[in-house]
Amino acid sequence: MADDLITTRFSLHFHHIQRPDLRATQAWIHEGDCTISGAHCVRAPAGGGFAMCSGADEFRKATGRKIALLRAMQAAGLSKSTRTFVWQQYFRGAKR
């Protein structure tokens, strides 16, 4: 299932994977709008992150989104003030 959060400056996309062999969440961050064609972003993301459960972990979408988003912002090299802005927007609109 994909979750999207669009802010005025960034587009965030999340994809949750629940299979017997893999339970994970992927996150992508784009500056500005992003168009999705099928299951993929048309434009390359500024950063992507991945959070995977170990065999003993309980799959929690909210936790996976936070970890994957943190890693996506790190990969994108966003400044502290920009990361703060993204987190503020995320917590305003996130599904919990």
C-alpha positions in Angstrom: 0.0 0.0 0.0 1.4 3.4 -0.8 0.8 6.5 1.3 1.5 10.0 0.0 1.9 13.2 1.9 2.2 16.4 -0.2 3.5 19.5 1.5 3.9 22.9 -0.1 7.6 22.3 -0.7 8.0 18.5 -0.8 6.3 15.3 -1.9 6.7 12.2 0.3 5.8 8.7 -0.9 5.7 5.6 1.3 5.3 2.0 0.2 4.6 -0.8 2.7 5.7 -4.4 1.9 4.1 -7.2 3.9 5.2 -10.6 2.6 6.2 -13.8 4.5 9.9 -13.2 3.6 9.9 -9.4 3.9 8.2 -6.8 6.0 9.5 -3.3 5.2 8.6 0.3 4.4 10.2 2.5 1.7 10.1 6.3 1.6 11.0 8.7 -1.2 11.2 12.5 -0.9 11.0 15.0 -3.8 11.3 18.7 -3.8 8.1 20.1 -5.3 5.4 18.0 -6.9 5.9 14.5 -8.1 3.8 12.6 -10.6 3.3 8.9 -10.0 2.8 6.6 -13.0 1.6 3.2 -11.9 3.6 2.4 -8.8 6.6 4.5 -9.7 7.6 8.2 -9.5 8.1 9.8 -12.9 10.9 12.0 -11.6 13.9 10.7 -9.7 13.6 11.4 -5.9 16.0 13.6 -4.0 16.4 10.7 -1.5 15.1 7.3 -0.6 15.0 5.4 2.6 14.2 1.8 3.7 13.2 0.3 7.0 13.0 -3.4 7.4 11.7 -5.5 10.3 13.7 -8.3 11.8 11.9 -11.7 12.2 11.1 -10.8 15.9 9.7 -7.3 15.1 6.0 -6.5 14.9 5.2 -4.7 11.7 4.0 -1.2 12.4 3.5 1.1 9.5 3.9 4.3 11.6 7.2 3.2 12.9 8.4 2.1 9.5 7.4 5.4 7.9 9.4 7.4 10.5 12.5 5.3 10.1 12.3 5.3 6.3 11.6 9.0 6.2 14.6 9.8 8.4 16.8 7.7 6.1 15.4 9.4 3.0 16.1 12.8 4.3 19.7 11.7 5.2 20.2 10.4 1.7 18.9 13.6 0.2 21.3 15.7 2.4 18.6 18.0 3.7 19.6 20.8 6.1 18.5 20.8 9.7 15.9 23.5 9.1 14.5 21.6 6.1 14.3 18.4 8.0 12.5 20.2 10.8 10.0 21.6 8.2 9.4 18.1 6.7 8.9 16.6 10.2 6.4 19.3 11.1 4.4 18.7 7.9 4.6 14.9 8.3 3.1 15.1 11.8 0.4 17.4 10.7 -0.8 15.1 7.9 0.5 11.6 8.8 -1.9 8.6 9.2 -1.2 7.2 12.6 
